[in-house]
Amino acid sequence: MRGRFDPRRGRVEPVASEKTDETGQITVSELVSALHFDLAEWLGTAALPKVFDRISGALDEQFTSVVTTGQAVDRETFLAGIWSARNALAGVEIEVSEIQEIARSGQLIVVRFVAENRIGESKTGKRTVTAVLVTDGRTYLWRTVHETPVPEPAQPAASETPTPAAAADDVIA
């Protein structure tokens, strides 16, 4: 098997192009999950530099990202931020869900998913992500990402919580 040796696991990790579905194509879910696993490992542990190498290797040379603050950043700025954030969120896991391939045409794939950071039982940073990937049929690179924060559900203030009697009055009125 071709890949990178992981001394902590004592085995060779397959490269992304070896992960395929029954048709021989890599699945979008695997692409999304693999990158976010590496991001969580880098942000949440004292990861080896090879984890950063996998992240940077997954990004197209023309990569851009619109982060949750609305700021657009280029590949170098994004990677510099990731590099400096190594182990900044100790124990973080990034859960990805609702992965959907929106479109595929020629060398472009558009995907949308929900990502949420979790540290222990605490979940924060839920966002909807739309990404464009480019492929030559063997390798897949992230060209652009746009993250939109999902607002936390509003919790009613103690004074705004209706009493059963008040709720009944609203229904009757």
NORFENWO-V792743 format. One record per backbone hydrogen bond with DSSP energy under -1.0 kcal/mol. NH is the residue of the N-H (numbers start at 1). CO is the residue of the C=O. If there is no record, write none. Layout:
# NORFENWO-V792743
nh/co
NH/CO
NH/CO
This chain:
# NORFENWO-V792743
nh/co
4/13
6/11
10/6
11/6
13/4
18/15
19/16
21/25
24/21
31/27
32/28
33/29
34/30
35/31
36/32
37/33
38/34
39/35
40/36
41/37
42/38
43/39
44/40
45/41
47/45
51/48
53/49
54/50
55/51
56/52
57/53
60/142
63/60
64/143
65/73
66/145
67/71
70/67
73/65
75/63
78/74
79/75
80/76
81/77
82/78
83/79
84/80
86/83
87/42
88/85
89/43
91/44
92/89
93/118
95/116
97/114
100/112
102/110
103/110
105/108
108/105
109/133
110/103
111/131
112/100
113/129
114/97
115/127
116/95
117/124
118/93
119/122
122/119
124/117
127/115
128/148
129/113
130/146
131/111
132/144
133/109
134/141
135/107
136/139
141/134
142/58
143/132
144/132
145/64
146/130
147/66
148/128
150/126
160/157
167/163
168/164
169/165
170/166
171/167
172/168
173/169
